[in-house]
Amino acid sequence: MARGERKVSNLIEEWNDSNKIDPERLEDQLTPERYRALFDTLVDWNDYLDNHAPDIKELLL
């Protein structure tokens, strides 16, 4: 299994389960904890892409 793959998968599943934000109250519901979870998910996703997606330079050559 790829490094971080399971963690990202779990976070996406968890986010989908808890993503019941009322658009009218969006600012109230975006807590620091939720921002941190989203940021951490992006960090994990970027790590995954860095390790498993081909480098763009290789695609252009």
MARSEZA-858886 format. One record per residue: residue in three letters; y, z, x of N, C-alpha, C in turn. Coordinates in nm, 3 decimals. Each point is the difference from the previous one (the first is absolute). Last residue first. Example, Ala and Ser with C-alpha at 12.3 -4.5 7.8 and 13.67 -1.06 7.14 Angstrom:
residues 2
@ropa: ser&n_v: -0.225&n_w: 0.708&n_u: 1.285&ca_v: 0.119&ca_w: 0.006&ca_u: 0.082&c_v: 0.109&c_w: 0.073&c_u: -0.077
@ropa: ala&n_v: -0.572&n_w: -0.007&n_u: 0.029&ca_v: 0.119&ca_w: 0.000&ca_u: -0.089&c_v: 0.120&c_w: 0.000&c_u: 0.090
This chain:
residues 61
@ropa: leu&n_v: 1.604&n_w: -2.165&n_u: 0.885&ca_v: -0.039&ca_w: -0.079&ca_u: 0.118&c_v: -0.107&c_w: -0.101&c_u: -0.030
@ropa: leu&n_v: 0.176&n_w: 0.327&n_u: -0.317&ca_v: 0.097&ca_w: -0.105&ca_u: 0.026&c_v: -0.039&c_w: -0.089&c_u: 0.117
@ropa: leu&n_v: -0.255&n_w: 0.386&n_u: -0.133&ca_v: -0.003&ca_w: -0.097&ca_u: -0.109&c_v: 0.092&c_w: -0.119&c_u: 0.027
@ropa: glu&n_v: -0.009&n_w: 0.368&n_u: 0.296&ca_v: -0.125&ca_w: -0.074&ca_u: 0.011&c_v: -0.009&c_w: -0.107&c_u: -0.109
@ropa: lys&n_v: 0.362&n_w: 0.300&n_u: -0.008&ca_v: 0.014&ca_w: -0.094&ca_u: 0.111&c_v: -0.126&c_w: -0.085&c_u: 0.016
@ropa: ile&n_v: 0.009&n_w: 0.356&n_u: -0.313&ca_v: 0.069&ca_w: -0.120&ca_u: -0.048&c_v: 0.017&c_w: -0.103&c_u: 0.111
@ropa: asp&n_v: -0.410&n_w: 0.346&n_u: -0.010&ca_v: 0.139&ca_w: 0.000&ca_u: 0.042&c_v: 0.066&c_w: -0.130&c_u: -0.043
@ropa: pro&n_v: -0.418&n_w: 0.200&n_u: -0.276&ca_v: 0.032&ca_w: -0.075&ca_u: 0.122&c_v: 0.149&c_w: 0.005&c_u: 0.029
@ropa: ala&n_v: -0.246&n_w: 0.404&n_u: -0.249&ca_v: 0.056&ca_w: -0.131&ca_u: -0.034&c_v: 0.032&c_w: -0.074&c_u: 0.130
@ropa: his&n_v: -0.174&n_w: 0.449&n_u: 0.009&ca_v: -0.097&ca_w: -0.092&ca_u: -0.060&c_v: 0.054&c_w: -0.137&c_u: -0.038
@ropa: asn&n_v: 0.240&n_w: 0.396&n_u: 0.202&ca_v: -0.132&ca_w: 0.001&ca_u: 0.061&c_v: -0.093&c_w: -0.111&c_u: -0.050
@ropa: asp&n_v: 0.448&n_w: 0.067&n_u: -0.170&ca_v: 0.012&ca_w: -0.015&ca_u: 0.145&c_v: -0.136&c_w: -0.013&c_u: 0.066
@ropa: leu&n_v: 0.017&n_w: 0.097&n_u: -0.462&ca_v: 0.037&ca_w: -0.138&ca_u: 0.029&c_v: 0.011&c_w: -0.025&c_u: 0.149
@ropa: tyr&n_v: -0.081&n_w: 0.442&n_u: -0.137&ca_v: -0.115&ca_w: -0.085&ca_u: -0.033&c_v: 0.031&c_w: -0.146&c_u: 0.034
@ropa: asp&n_v: 0.349&n_w: 0.309&n_u: 0.040&ca_v: -0.100&ca_w: 0.020&ca_u: 0.105&c_v: -0.121&c_w: -0.090&c_u: -0.023
@ropa: asn&n_v: 0.326&n_w: 0.005&n_u: -0.334&ca_v: 0.049&ca_w: -0.070&ca_u: 0.120&c_v: -0.097&c_w: 0.015&c_u: 0.115
@ropa: trp&n_v: -0.094&n_w: 0.240&n_u: -0.390&ca_v: -0.017&ca_w: -0.143&ca_u: -0.024&c_v: 0.046&c_w: -0.080&c_u: 0.121
@ropa: asp&n_v: 0.071&n_w: 0.466&n_u: 0.004&ca_v: -0.143&ca_w: -0.031&ca_u: 0.011&c_v: -0.025&c_w: -0.150&c_u: -0.017
@ropa: val&n_v: 0.437&n_w: 0.151&n_u: -0.069&ca_v: -0.035&ca_w: 0.016&ca_u: 0.142&c_v: -0.147&c_w: -0.036&c_u: 0.020
@ropa: leu&n_v: 0.157&n_w: 0.012&n_u: -0.440&ca_v: 0.052&ca_w: -0.117&ca_u: 0.072&c_v: -0.034&c_w: 0.006&c_u: 0.148
@ropa: thr&n_v: -0.112&n_w: 0.370&n_u: -0.264&ca_v: -0.083&ca_w: -0.113&ca_u: -0.037&c_v: 0.045&c_w: -0.127&c_u: 0.072
@ropa: asp&n_v: 0.261&n_w: 0.386&n_u: 0.047&ca_v: -0.125&ca_w: 0.013&ca_u: 0.075&c_v: -0.095&c_w: -0.116&c_u: -0.031
@ropa: phe&n_v: 0.399&n_w: 0.025&n_u: -0.247&ca_v: 0.028&ca_w: -0.033&ca_u: 0.139&c_v: -0.128&c_w: 0.005&c_u: 0.083
@ropa: leu&n_v: -0.027&n_w: 0.140&n_u: -0.447&ca_v: 0.022&ca_w: -0.144&ca_u: 0.008&c_v: 0.024&c_w: -0.044&c_u: 0.144
@ropa: ala&n_v: -0.036&n_w: 0.460&n_u: -0.080&ca_v: -0.130&ca_w: -0.065&ca_u: -0.023&c_v: 0.014&c_w: -0.152&c_u: 0.009
@ropa: arg&n_v: 0.394&n_w: 0.253&n_u: 0.025&ca_v: -0.081&ca_w: 0.021&ca_u: 0.121&c_v: -0.135&c_w: -0.071&c_u: -0.016
@ropa: tyr&n_v: 0.286&n_w: 0.006&n_u: -0.374&ca_v: 0.053&ca_w: -0.088&ca_u: 0.104&c_v: -0.084&c_w: 0.010&c_u: 0.127
@ropa: arg&n_v: -0.105&n_w: 0.298&n_u: -0.339&ca_v: -0.042&ca_w: -0.135&ca_u: -0.037&c_v: 0.052&c_w: -0.102&c_u: 0.101
@ropa: glu&n_v: 0.135&n_w: 0.445&n_u: 0.050&ca_v: -0.144&ca_w: -0.011&ca_u: 0.025&c_v: -0.051&c_w: -0.140&c_u: -0.031
@ropa: pro&n_v: 0.452&n_w: 0.113&n_u: -0.100&ca_v: -0.022&ca_w: -0.016&ca_u: 0.145&c_v: -0.149&c_w: -0.016&c_u: 0.034
@ropa: thr&n_v: 0.121&n_w: -0.157&n_u: -0.488&ca_v: 0.021&ca_w: 0.123&ca_u: 0.077&c_v: -0.017&c_w: -0.027&c_u: 0.149
@ropa: leu&n_v: 0.074&n_w: -0.269&n_u: -0.467&ca_v: -0.023&ca_w: -0.035&ca_u: 0.141&c_v: 0.039&c_w: 0.118&c_u: 0.087
@ropa: gln&n_v: 0.061&n_w: 0.013&n_u: -0.473&ca_v: -0.142&ca_w: 0.005&ca_u: 0.032&c_v: -0.031&c_w: -0.041&c_u: 0.144
@ropa: asp&n_v: 0.444&n_w: -0.002&n_u: -0.204&ca_v: -0.052&ca_w: 0.136&ca_u: -0.009&c_v: -0.143&c_w: 0.009&c_u: 0.051
@ropa: glu&n_v: 0.212&n_w: -0.425&n_u: -0.028&ca_v: 0.061&ca_w: 0.081&ca_u: 0.105&c_v: -0.053&c_w: 0.143&c_u: 0.000
@ropa: leu&n_v: -0.145&n_w: -0.302&n_u: -0.346&ca_v: -0.052&ca_w: -0.033&ca_u: 0.132&c_v: 0.057&c_w: 0.091&c_u: 0.109
@ropa: arg&n_v: 0.011&n_w: -0.044&n_u: -0.513&ca_v: 0.016&ca_w: 0.125&ca_u: 0.076&c_v: -0.044&c_w: -0.019&c_u: 0.145
@ropa: glu&n_v: -0.025&n_w: -0.354&n_u: -0.319&ca_v: 0.128&ca_w: 0.061&ca_u: -0.039&c_v: 0.028&c_w: 0.126&c_u: 0.081
@ropa: pro&n_v: -0.415&n_w: -0.242&n_u: 0.040&ca_v: 0.112&ca_w: -0.070&ca_u: 0.065&c_v: 0.135&c_w: 0.062&c_u: -0.032
@ropa: asp&n_v: -0.475&n_w: 0.253&n_u: 0.030&ca_v: 0.086&ca_w: -0.048&ca_u: -0.107&c_v: 0.122&c_w: -0.067&c_u: 0.064
@ropa: ile&n_v: -0.500&n_w: 0.064&n_u: 0.219&ca_v: 0.141&ca_w: 0.036&ca_u: 0.008&c_v: 0.075&c_w: -0.065&c_u: -0.114
@ropa: lys&n_v: -0.488&n_w: 0.056&n_u: 0.182&ca_v: 0.041&ca_w: -0.003&ca_u: -0.140&c_v: 0.145&c_w: 0.046&c_u: -0.007
@ropa: asn&n_v: -0.386&n_w: -0.054&n_u: 0.365&ca_v: 0.120&ca_w: -0.082&ca_u: -0.014&c_v: 0.037&c_w: -0.016&c_u: -0.147
@ropa: ser&n_v: -0.393&n_w: 0.218&n_u: 0.220&ca_v: 0.113&ca_w: 0.088&ca_u: -0.030&c_v: 0.130&c_w: -0.077&c_u: -0.025
@ropa: asp&n_v: -0.420&n_w: -0.219&n_u: 0.104&ca_v: -0.035&ca_w: 0.101&ca_u: -0.099&c_v: 0.121&c_w: 0.082&c_u: -0.042
@ropa: asn&n_v: 0.044&n_w: -0.319&n_u: 0.346&ca_v: -0.020&ca_w: -0.067&ca_u: -0.128&c_v: -0.032&c_w: 0.100&c_u: -0.110
@ropa: trp&n_v: 0.035&n_w: 0.162&n_u: 0.442&ca_v: 0.131&ca_w: -0.043&ca_u: -0.050&c_v: -0.015&c_w: -0.067&c_u: -0.137
@ropa: glu&n_v: -0.393&n_w: 0.118&n_u: 0.227&ca_v: 0.070&ca_w: 0.120&ca_u: -0.046&c_v: 0.136&c_w: -0.037&c_u: -0.060
@ropa: glu&n_v: -0.244&n_w: -0.344&n_u: 0.202&ca_v: -0.068&ca_w: 0.044&ca_u: -0.121&c_v: 0.070&c_w: 0.121&c_u: -0.060
@ropa: ile&n_v: 0.154&n_w: -0.151&n_u: 0.412&ca_v: 0.032&ca_w: -0.099&ca_u: -0.103&c_v: -0.063&c_w: 0.042&c_u: -0.132
@ropa: leu&n_v: -0.102&n_w: 0.258&n_u: 0.376&ca_v: 0.138&ca_w: 0.021&ca_u: -0.041&c_v: 0.040&c_w: -0.098&c_u: -0.109
@ropa: asn&n_v: -0.428&n_w: -0.043&n_u: 0.195&ca_v: 0.010&ca_w: 0.122&ca_u: -0.080&c_v: 0.141&c_w: 0.023&c_u: -0.050
@ropa: ser&n_v: -0.071&n_w: -0.359&n_u: 0.294&ca_v: -0.067&ca_w: -0.025&ca_u: -0.126&c_v: 0.010&c_w: 0.121&c_u: -0.092
@ropa: val&n_v: 0.154&n_w: 0.045&n_u: 0.438&ca_v: 0.090&ca_w: -0.084&ca_u: -0.077&c_v: -0.059&c_w: -0.027&c_u: -0.138
@ropa: lys&n_v: -0.274&n_w: 0.233&n_u: 0.297&ca_v: 0.115&ca_w: 0.081&ca_u: -0.037&c_v: 0.097&c_w: -0.080&c_u: -0.086
@ropa: arg&n_v: -0.372&n_w: -0.216&n_u: 0.188&ca_v: -0.038&ca_w: 0.085&ca_u: -0.111&c_v: 0.119&c_w: 0.083&c_u: -0.048
@ropa: glu&n_v: 0.060&n_w: -0.273&n_u: 0.381&ca_v: -0.027&ca_w: -0.081&ca_u: -0.119&c_v: -0.029&c_w: 0.088&c_u: -0.121
@ropa: gly&n_v: 0.085&n_w: 0.133&n_u: 0.475&ca_v: 0.102&ca_w: 0.015&ca_u: -0.102&c_v: -0.029&c_w: -0.071&c_u: -0.131
@ropa: arg&n_v: -0.266&n_w: -0.174&n_u: 0.407&ca_v: 0.080&ca_w: 0.121&ca_u: 0.011&c_v: 0.107&c_w: 0.001&c_u: -0.109
@ropa: ala&n_v: -0.452&n_w: -0.269&n_u: -0.090&ca_v: 0.122&ca_w: -0.011&ca_u: 0.078&c_v: 0.079&c_w: 0.130&c_u: -0.003
@ropa: met&n_v: -0.541&n_w: -0.044&n_u: -0.042&ca_v: 0.117&ca_w: 0.000&ca_u: -0.084&c_v: 0.124&c_w: 0.000&c_u: 0.089
